[in-house]
Amino acid sequence: MLAASGLWLGSSLAASSACAQTPELTLDWRAPAECPAEAELAARIGHLRGERGGTLAATLDVRAFITLLLDGRFRAELRLVQSGSERVRVLEAPTCTGLAEASAVVIALAMSPEANGDAAATIAAAASSQPAPAVPASHETPLSPRVDTGSAPSPASSSPAPPVWGVDTSAGIATDFGATADTPALGATVLGRFRYGELASFELRGSFFPARASTVPGQPNEGVNVFLAALAPLACVAPFALPLELAACAELELGYLHAEGFGPPIHSAKSAWWVAPGGGLTAAFPKRGRLRSRLSADALFPTTRTEFVLRDIGIAHRLPGVAPRIALYLELAFP
């Protein structure tokens, strides 16, 4: 594998790395650290095209996203945009070096005009002259496109790409507006996410807001201290391809409220269940990576307007009709 990788890099670096900077091609290569760099891929594309690659009438915009699958293979999603038309190629390979080589071939062929058969033949010949990366026998699986929206599917590419599952864990701080007090309350929150590709996720969030004072209007020394402990399942979808992850979520938060009175000669206590369906938005940056930040904004709608009352004094706290919440997390992703 090391020898093959060396040959691949050697041939790539022999070509000019200016390919990604020309008017013909803009390249955005997002890959794990163990993969060849963007400059190496650009040089390999230029090497494949050579001096007979011709020119393009319009710039080819390529965005490539590389992910490591659970079985140890690498998967590339290539989005090729030219003159307002988009084509998608999805490739898989046992090694990232092999995947980068296949991606370079696809991009180089896309840059060759259809009428220039000599250029396409030159690229194909250059690609076939490179030795295939060595891999263990147990991983010798043919490299083939899985999705091709730019042309009719061939028998080898008609089956859909397998779903990519992943797990994220997050911890952070949250600000609640209305559940425990009439003023903003800070608390702690944790989040576990179960991802299905880049489209959907199923999440479980735990939140705790320490006791916070809420006083009777006009009686600043008399009121209740209220805390909230809650758990919420969420279902989220991210239908748009954006530079960051942006998803809309539906949720149902279930929790426990407890209030302790202060001020009157006789202290009172009261507990109540917290049931609040809701929805919100969540965003994470960077879109891909082991460590990233996440911001969420939610609106929760308590099913009851529970009141915490001090006898003969007045209402110290009433649950609102809507309780907004904002949370900021530090997230660790497991591919």
N, C-alpha and C positions, 0 to 999 in steps of 0.2 A: 504493500500500500504506500509506503514512504517513497519507494522508487518511482511508482506511477505518479504520485503527487508531485515529486520533484520534476518529472518530465512535463507535467501539465503546467506547473508554474514557470518552468524554464521557457517553454514555448510561448506562454502568455506574456512574460516580461520582455521577450524579444521584440514584441510588437509595441507600437506606440500606445500609451494609455490615454491619449487625447480623444479616444472614440466617444467617451461620455460627454465631452465638452464641445463636440461639433454640432453644427445646425441640424445634422441628420438624426441625432440620437440624444435623448435625455434619459438617464438611467438612475433609478432609485432601487438599490439592492439592500434589503434588510434581512440579515441573516445572523445566526448565532456566531459566537466568537471563533468557533473551530472551523468555520467555513472560509473559503477564499474571500479576500476583500473585494470591494467594488472596483477598485482600480485594476486588480488582476483580471476580473471578469471583463471589464471594458477592453483591456489589452488583448484578451483571448478573442473577443468578438472582432476586433480589428485584424488580428492574425488570420482568422477564418475568412474574412472578406478579402483581404489582400488588396492588391492593386486592381483587381478585376471586378470588385463588388458593385461598381456603378454608383449612381447618386440617387437620392430620394427627392421627390417633388415636394414632400411635406415631412416635417419632423416626426420621427417615431418616438413616442413617449412610453417607456417601459417601467412598470413598478413591479418589483419582485419581492414576495414575502416568503421567507423560508422558516419552516417549523420542524421541530424534532418530534416524531411520532412516538407513541408508547412502545412500539416494537423495536425502536432504535433506528428506524429508517428516517430519511429526510424527505420532506415534501415541499415543493415550490409551487406557488401560485403566481403565474406571470400574467399581468394585465398589459396588453399592447394596444395603445391608442394612436390612431393616425387619421387626420382629416375628419374628426368627430366620430369615427367608427372604432369600436372596442372589440378586441378578441381576448379570450382567456385561455391559457394553457395551464394545466395542472400536471406536474411531473413528480415522480417518486424515484428514489435511488437508495441503495444501502449506505452510501457515503455522501458527504456534502461535496467533496471534490468531484465525484461523478455527476452529482446533480448540477453543479455549476457548469461542468462541461456540456451537459445536455441543454442547459438553459442558454449557454453561449451559442450553440448550434441553432436553436429555435430562433433566437433574436437575430443572428446573422442571416438566416434564411428569410426572416420577415423583412429585413432591410434590403434584400435583393429584389428588384422589380421582377414581376412575373415573366415579362418578356425576355429577360436576360437569363436564358437557360445556361449559358456558359458560366455565369457567376454562381448560380445555384449549384452546378456540377462541381465547380472549384471548391465551394464551401463544403459540400458533402464529402469530397475526396479528402480535403484537409482534416475533416472531423474523423473520418474512418482511419486515417493514418496514425491517429493518436492511440496509444495503448489504453485499454480499458483499465480502470482502477481495480487493483486486486482486493478481493473481499473473501471472508471465510466461506466455505462451501455451503454452510447452512443459511447464508444470506444471498446466494446467487439467484436473484430474481430479476427478470428482464425489466429494463427501464422502459416505461411506456406512458404516453399521455393518458390521463384518466378523464379529463373534461376538455372539450374543444368547442367553444361556442362560435368559432369563426368558420367552421366547415362541418360537413356531415360526419357523424361519428363513424369510425372504423370499428370492426369487431373487437380489436384490442383495446379500444378506448370507450366502448359503449357502457361499461359498468361504472356506476358513480363512485367517486372517491369515498373511502371509509370515513365515518365521523371521527373527529378528534376530541377526545375527552380530556379534561384537565381540572385541577383543583387549586383554588386560591384561598389563602387565609389572611385576614386583615385585623388590625387593631387600631383604635384611634379615639378621638374625643368627639362628643356630640353636644349640640346646643338645642335644648327643647324650649318651645314657646307655649306655655299654657298648661301642661300636664300637671306639674307640681307646684307652680306658682304663677302669679301674674307677670312676673319679670323673667327674662331668660335664665335658664338653669343649665349649668355644665354637668356633663356626665361622661361615663366611659362606655365604649361600644366595641364589640367584636363581630366579625363577619366571616362566615365560611361560604365559599362559592363552588358550585359544581358546574363546570362549563361544558356545553355541547357545541363544538366548533367555535365560530366567532359570532353565531347568530343568537344563541339563547343561553341562559344560565338559571340555575335554581339555587337559592341562597337561604341561609338561616342566620338571622341577626339577633344578638343578645345585647340589651342595653340596661344600664343602671344609672339612675340619677339620685344622688344622695339627698338626704332631708334638706329641704329649703323652706324658709319661713314665708308664710303668706298671712297678712294681717287683715283684721276687720277694718273696713273703711272708716277713717276718723279715729281709729284706736290703734296707734302704731305699736303699742306694747302688748296687744292681745291678738292672738291668732293661732295658727297651727304650723307645725313642721311636717312636710309631706315628702315621702320618697316613693320612687317607682322602680320596680324591677320588671322587665318585659322581655318576651321572646317573639320573633316574627319570622314566618316563612315568606319568601319573595319569589316571584317568577318574573324574569326580565328578558327583553328582546332588544337586539341591536341591529336593525334592518339596514342601516346605512353604512357604506364604506367611507370612513373618515380617518384623518391622521391620528385621532385619539379614539378610544373606545367610548361610545355614548349609547346608553340604553335607557329604555323606559321600563318601569317596574310596577307591578301590582303586589300588594301585601296585606297581611292581616296580623296585627300585633295584639298579643294577649299578655296581660301582666297583672301585677298586684300593687295597689296603692295603700299606703298606711300613713295616717296622720296622728300626731300627738299635739294636744293643745298646750298653749302657754299663756300666762297672764292671769286668768281667773283664779280664785282661791281653790276651786276644784278642777283639776286637770282631767281632760277627757281624751279618749282615743277612738279612732274609727278606721276600719279597713274597708276596701272596696275593690272589686275586680275592674280591670282596665281592658276593654275590648274596643279596638279601633282599626277598622279597615282603612286603606288608603292607597296612595300611589305616589310616584315621584320619578326623578331622573338621577342617573349615576354616571359619572365620567371618570376614566382612568387614563393616566399618562405616565410613561409612554404606552402606546397601544400594545406592544409586545415587549416582554422583558421579564426577568426573574423578580426584580424589585421595582415597584412603581407606587405612585400615589393615587388615591381615589377620593373623590368628592361626591357626596350625595345630598339631595334636597328632597324632602318628602312632605306630604300633607296628610295628616291622620285625622280621622273623623270619629271621635268617641261615640259609641252607641247610646250612652246615657250621660246626662248632665248632672253627675253626682255632686252634691253640695256637702262641704265640711262646715258645720255650724257650731258656734259656741253658744251654749244655752243662755238665754236672756241677754245676749250681747249682739250677735249678728252672724252673718255668713263670712267666714274667713277665706274660703276658696271654693270656686265652682268650676267644674271641668268645662272647657270651651267647646264650641261647636266644631272648630277645626284647630288642630294643634300642629303648627309647622315644626319641622326639625331639620337641622343641617349637621352633617358629620364629615369629618376629614380623617382618612385612614392612611396607614402605611401598609402596603400589601406585598405578600410574598407568593409568587406563582409557581406551581409545580406542573410542568408540561405533561 
